[in-house]
Amino acid sequence: MITFDKFTLDNGLRVIVHHDASTPIVAFNIVYNVGARNESPDRTGFAHLFEHLMFGGSKHIPSYDEPLEKAGGQNNAYTNNDITNYYETMPTQNLETAFWLESDRMLSLAFTKKSLEVQRQVVIEEFKQNYLNQPYGDMSLLLRPLVYKVHPYQWSTIGKEISHIEQATMQEVKDFFYSHYAPNNAVLAVAGDVSTDEVKALAEKWFGPIERRNIKPSTYLQEPLQTEARFLEVHREVPADAIKIAFPMHDRLSPDYYAADLLSDVLSGGKSSRLYRKLVKEAQFFSELDAYIMGSYDPGMFVFDGKTMPKVSVKEAEKAIWGEIDRLLKDGLEPNELKKVQSKIETMQAFEQMSVLNKAMSLSQFELLGDADLINHEAEKYSAVTELQLMDVAKAIFQTQKSATLHYLSIK
C-alpha cells in the first residue's frame, strides 16, 4: 500500500507527496497533460520538440543541467502520444533546487532564436537517424496511419514528417507552450524522506505565483469501429523481411486493459511463451517475434511484431501468427498459463515500487488519469482477471476485419 497526501494550489497545480524514509534520495516528477495527440495534424512533433526545448534554458535560468549537477541531481524526460513527463532525483536536502528549476521553465522558456534553432536541428537529426536512416526505423510511422484514420494516434511522437518541425515559427512554438504547459495542466509528485508541509511550502513558494492559463481543449475525434482488414506492403534496404499485425484494443482505464496486457505476456512473455516456443524455437519461422500492447490512454493497439528467418516468406510468417491466434481461440489457455504471467507481473510491480522515482511517476500519472490511488489497485486488477475474461478479450481483439498488417520486405 502506497500512502500519499494530495493538495491543489490556487492556480490548479495538483501536488502529491509520498513519504519514504528508507532512502536519502528524493524523486521529483511533473507530468503535463500534453502529448502528440494534442498537436495539429499539420504541425506534428511539437510535444517532442518541447521535451528538448525545456532543457534549452528558461526565463531566469540559462543552463538547466549545471545547477542540477551541482546539487547532485540527475534528470531526464520523455514524451509519448498522451503525456510529457519530466523528472529529477537528488539528495533530499537539495530538493528545493528541483522546485526552482521546474517552476522557472513552467513560468516561461527563454524562447530565443538560437535555442529554437539548436533544438529544431536536434529533433530533425533524431528523426533522420532513428526513423528514416535506421533499418526498420519507419515501421511505426507506417503502421500508425494504417490503424488510425481520424484519431491523432495516427502519427508518432516524432511527428508525421520533418517539414512540420522545419517550418515551425517562433509564434507557433510560443502558442503551443502557453496553451499546454501550465500549472492547471500538470501534476507534480514528490517521493522520498520529505513531509507534506515541507513540500506544500516549496510548492507555494515556487509554483504558486505562476498564473493558470487557458488550456487548448482537446477536440480530436475518436476512432470509428474498423470493419475491414487493412494491408500495406513496402520494400526497404533491410537485412530481413519483417511484419507487424495490429489490432485495436481497449483504453487504459478499461477493465479489459489488464486482460489484454496479460494476453500479450501469454503470447510472448519470455522463452517459455507460446510465440517463442512455437514460431521461434520449434518452427523457426522468426528470428524474433513479440506481442505487446501500447498502453495508450485512449483505445490503443495490440501488436505482433517479428522478423522472419532467411528462407521464410512474410506470407508464411503471417499465416503462422494467425495459426497461433487460432490455436489460442480454439483450445484456450494451457494449465497455469494465466497464473504464471499474473505472478510475473505481481513480482515486477513489487520490484518497481521499491524505487521512489517509479512511485513518483506512477502517482502523478495515475492522478492525471483520474485518481492517484489507482496505483494501489493495479495488482488486484491483474490478479482478478479470469481465464474466461482473458479469452473473451482475445476473441474481441483478434478479429480478421479489425487487423492492420504491414509487410516490410527486404530488397534482395
N, C-alpha and C positions, 0 to 999 in steps of 0.2 A: 504494500500500500504506500503510494507516494503522497505525502501530505503537502499542502501548499496553502498560502494565503493569496488573495486576489483583491486588487482595488483598481479604480479607474480615475485618472486625472481629469480635471475640468475640460481639458482640450480633447478628451476622447481616448487617450492612450491607455490601453489595458496593460496592467503590470501584474506579474505572477512571481511569487517568491517561494522557493523551496529550500528549507534548511537542512543541510547535510554537514554535520560536524566532523565527519570522518576524513576530510580532505583539506589541505591548505590551499587548494586551487578553487577559484570561483569561475563559473561559466556565465557569460552574458550573451543572450540570444535575442535578436529582434527580427521578427518576420513581418514583411509587408504583404498586404493582400493585393499583389500585382504580379502577374506573370505574362507569358506570351499570349494567353487568351484575352488579355486586356488591350492588345495592340490593334491598330487599324490594319486591315488587310493590305494596304499599300505602303505601310510603314512598319514592317515587322522587324523583330530583332532588337527593339528598343529596351525591353526589360533586361535582356542580356547585356546590352550596351551600358545600361546603368549599373549593373554589377561591377563593371570596370570603372565607370566614371566616379563611383562613390569612393574609390581609392585614390582619385586624382587630385585631392585637395578640396577642402570645404571653406566656408566663408572666413573663418578665423584661424584655420589650421592648414598651412600649405602642404605639410607632409603628414600622412596618416601613420605610416609604419614606424617612423623614427621614435615618436614618444611612446608608442605601444611597446616597442622593443626595449626601451629604457625602463619600462615598468615590468619587464619580464614576461610580457604577454605575447600571445600568438593569435592570429585571426585568419579568417577565410570567409568565403561566401559562395552561394550557388543560386542559380535561377532555374526554375522549370516552367511548365506551362501554367501553373497555378499561383506560385508564390516566388518571392525573392527573400532569401534568408542570409543574415549577416551574424557572425558570432566571434567572440573573443574568449580566451581563457587566460588567467593571470593569477599571481598570488593574491590572496584575499585582501591584504592590506592596500593593494593598488586598484581596488575596484572602481574608485572614482574616475580613474583615467578612462575607463570604458564609457562611463556616462558622459564625460566631456567630449570624447571623440564622436560617439554615435549621435549625440544630441546636436553637435555642430553640423554634421552632414545631413541630418534631418532638417535642420533650420534652413540651410541652403548650401548647395555646392558652389565651388569657385566660379564655374561656368566661364572659364577662359577659352579663348580660341585655341590656344596651344593644347590645353587639356583635352578638349573635344577631338582635335586632330590626332593627338597621340593615341587616345583610346579607340578612335574610329579605325585607325590603321591596325591596332592590336586585334580588334574584332574581325576586320576583313582578313587579316592573315590567318586567324584561327579558323575562319570559315573555309578558306582555301586549303589550309593544311589538314584539318580534321575531317572535312566533309567533301571536298572536291578532289584533292590530290592524294588522299589516302585510300588504299584498297577497301572497298565496301563502304566507304565513308558516307556516300549519298543514299544508302538504303533507307534510312529513316526519313530522309527528305522525299523519297518516292512513295513510301508506304503510307504516310500520314494523309496526303490528299486522296489516296485510294480508299481509305477508310472513312474519312470525314469529308463531307461535301459542303456543309454550311457552318459547322462549329469551328471556332478558331483553333482547335486542336489540329487542324489540317496543316499547320506549319510547326516546325521545331523551334526551340528557344533561340537557336542561332538565326532564325528568320527564313523567309522564303528565298530571297536572293540578295546578293551582295549590294545591288544598287540601292536597296532601301536604306542601308546604313551609309553608303557613299553619298547619297543625296540629302541626308538628314540635315536640316538647318538648325542653327542655334536656338531660334524661337521654338521650333518643334520640340527640341530637347528640353527646353525650359518648361514648356506647356505640359509635357509628359511628366516631368518631375513634380511640379506643383499640383497636379491633379491626381497623383497616386502616392507620393512619398510624404506622408503626413501622420501626425500623432493619432488622428481618428481613423487611420487605415493601417494600423500596426498593432502588434502585440509584443511586449517585452517580457522575457523571463530571466530571472537571476537565480542560480542554484549554487549552493556552497555553504560555507560556515558564516552565514550572514543572518541578520534579523530583519523582520518585516519593517520595523521602524527605521532602521538604517537605510534600507532600500527606498522606502517611501520618501525619506528626507532627500536622498540623492535624486530621485525621480522628479520631485517637485522643484528642486534647485536647478537641474539641468534641462529637463524636458517641459516643465510647467510653463515657462514663458513662450513656448512655441505655439502659435495660434493654430486652431483647427482649420482645415482647408476644404474647399468644395471638391469632393471626390467625384471623378468622372464615373457616371453609372455604367455598369456592365449591361449592355443591351444586345449581346450576341444571341443568336438562335441556337436552340438545342437541336441535336442531330436527329433527323427523322428515322423511323424504322427502316432498316435495309431489307429489301425483299428479293434481291437478285445478286448472285455471286459476281465478284469483280476480279479482273485479272490484268496484270501488266507484265510485259517481258522487256528487259533491256539487256544490252551487251556492253561489257566493260573489260578493260585490261586488268583482270584479276587472276590469281593462280588457280582458283577452283570455282565451280558453279555454287550458287547459294540460293536459298529460298526462304521466304517469310510467308506465313499464313496468319492473318489477323482476324479476330472476331470481336465485335462489340461486346462489352461486358458492363457490369454494374458500377455505380458511382461509389465513392469512398465511404459514405455513411450507410450504404445498403447492408442489411444483414447477410446478403448473399455474397458480399465482397470477400468475407472471410472464407467462405466455401471455395470461391474461385482461387484465392491465394493458396489454400491447401491443395486444391486440384493441380495447380502448377507444380507444387512440390511432389505430389504423387507421380506426376509425369516426368519430371526432370530434376528432382532434388537430390543430386549426388549419383554415385556409381551404382547404387542399388535400385535406382529409379527405373521406371518402365522404358523410357526412351533410350536411356544409355544401354541398358541390358539388351534390349531387342534390336535396336537400329544402329547403335554404335559398335557394341562389342560383338554381338552374335551375327547379325546380318551384314554388318559393315557397309551400310548404305551411306553413313555420315562419318566425317572426321570429328565433327562436333555438332551437337543438337541441344537446343534449350527450349523450354517453355516458360513464359513469365507473364506477369501482369504489369500494367503501367502504374497502378496506384493513383490514378487521376481523381481529382475532386469531383468532376463531372463524369458521366459514363465513359469508361476508358476502353482499353484494348487488352485482349488475351492473345499473346503472340507465340507462334512457333518459329524458331529461327535456327537454321542449320547450314552447314557447308558440306557438300557431297564429296564422296571418295572419287578418285580419278575416273574409274570406269563405270560410274553410276550416273545415269541421266537424271536431270532435275525432275522429269516427269515420273520416273521410277521412285525417286525420293519423295515426291509429293504423294504418290499413291501409298507409299509405306507409312507416312504420317497419318493419312486417313485410315489406313488399316489399324493402326494403334488406337485412334479415336473410336473407330467402330468396335474394336475389341472391348474397350472400356465401357462403351454404351451398352453393348450386348451382354457382357459377362459380369460387369460390376467390379467392385474392388476385391483385391485379394485379402486373406485373413490378416488382420493387424496393420494393414497398409495405411489406413487413416490414423490410427493411434500413433504410428511411428512418426508421421510428419507433424502431428499435433505435439508430440513430446519434443521434437526438434525445435519447433517454433517457441514452445514454452521455455526451453533452455536458452535459446538465443535471446529472448526478451529479458529473461532474468540477468543474463550477462550484460546486455546493453544498459540495463537500469543501474548498473554499478558505476556508470560514468555520469558525472554531473553535467557534462556537455550534452549527452544524449537526453538526459532528463529535461534540461532547459529547452532543447529543441522540441521535444515531444510536447511539453506543456504549452509552449507558445503556439505550436501548430495545431494542436487539438483545440485550443481556445479559439483560434481563427476558424476552425471547422464548426465551432458551436459551443464547446464546453471542455475546459482543460481536464476535467475529471474523467473524460474518456480514456485517459492514459491508464486508469486503474481498472478498466473493464476489457481491455484488449485480450488478455489471456483467457478470460472466461468466454469471450465471444468465439475465439478459436476452438476452445475445448468443447463448446456447446454444439458445434457442427456435427451432424449425424451423417451416416453413410447415405441415408435417404435424401437428405438435403444436398449433399455433395453430388449425388447422381442426378438429382433434379436440375441443379445448376449446370452440370455438364451437358445435359440434354438441351437446356435452354440456350447455352452458348454455342455449342458445336453443331450448328445447322449450316448445311451447304449454302443456302441462299444468303446467309449472313457473312460468308467468308470473303476475304480480300487477299488474293495470292499474288506475290511478286516473285517472278523468276529472274534471277540475276545471273546472267550467263557469261562465262569466260570466253573471250575472243581467242580462239585457238590459232 
